[in-house]
Amino acid sequence: MVFYPIIDKYSKTEVLAKLKDSKIIIPTVSFANVPQLAIDLLISNLDTIKIGRLDDQYVYPFISSIDPPVSSTENVKIEGVCTSLEVYYSEKYNLTLLQQRSPILPEFKLQFLTNVLVPFLTDIGKFQEIVVLNSENLVSNYDDYITNNISIYYSLDLLDVKFKLLEINDANNNKNQIYKDISQTKDQFVKAVHQAMVEKDAINTNKISSIVIHVFEGDNFQDGVYFYQEILKFCEIASPHNHQLIKPYSWLGFYGDKPIPSSIEEGIFG
């Protein structure tokens, strides 16, 4: 079985119906893991619930405590576990999110695509549109970065639609995005996803796009925030929560988010 629905709120039939009518955003495990950071923020800020898991036999084993959305002032009660491939759904935005928390096992990329991801996207989900997130090394893609650190790739039919909108974007002084054919992307995994769906003759083959961010590797949390904001613009979603960003629990304590410990117990011996 490829998809294991969680039926706490919806029945299995309802889960599959909601997937069919939604747009899905999926990350690649790519440079500095910025797509995963952006998905974390989408999960935490778009009123999502976990509705299922994917078969994880082709990715590295992973399990941890759940990662709830919190603010710095909330007391968090953590129950349950997170696994490597989880599916979330936002009824408010009719948006499905796949979070991939561990890489594909070496030499198993093709099996993962053919036996898990593509069947989920086509046979199970039958999504209205598929958006693939990717990140690339800014150093090796500096020419792209000079124009913009965000590049957008479309399958051909979607590209035609977007080109028709360029005049409207120009009129609104919104010239920042680069529109390209998805076959031009440098990421082999994105190409493989698109090609696998073409070969499958999927009904939504012409509804794939990929958003790429070019970054340096280091403290990439702010890159994740920026990518999240660009994804909202791309999906035409107004910033929720009055622009007060909610971070996931796992982000707390990184890079100075917590107060500096002041006692012996919490400080040098804490």
Protein Blocks (a to p, Z undefined) as FASTA:
>chain_A
ZZdcdfklbcfklmmmmmmmpccddddddehhlmmmmmmmmmmmnopacfbdcdfklbcc
ddddddddddfkbccddedjddfbdcdddfklopacdddfbdcdehilmmmmmmmmmmmm
mmmnopabdcddddddfklmmmmmmmoccdcdddfklmmmmmmmmmmmmmnopakbccdd
fklpmbfklmmmmmmmmmnopaklmmcccddddddedjfklmmmmmmmmmmmmnopaceh
hlpacddfklgopahlaccdfbfklmmmZZ
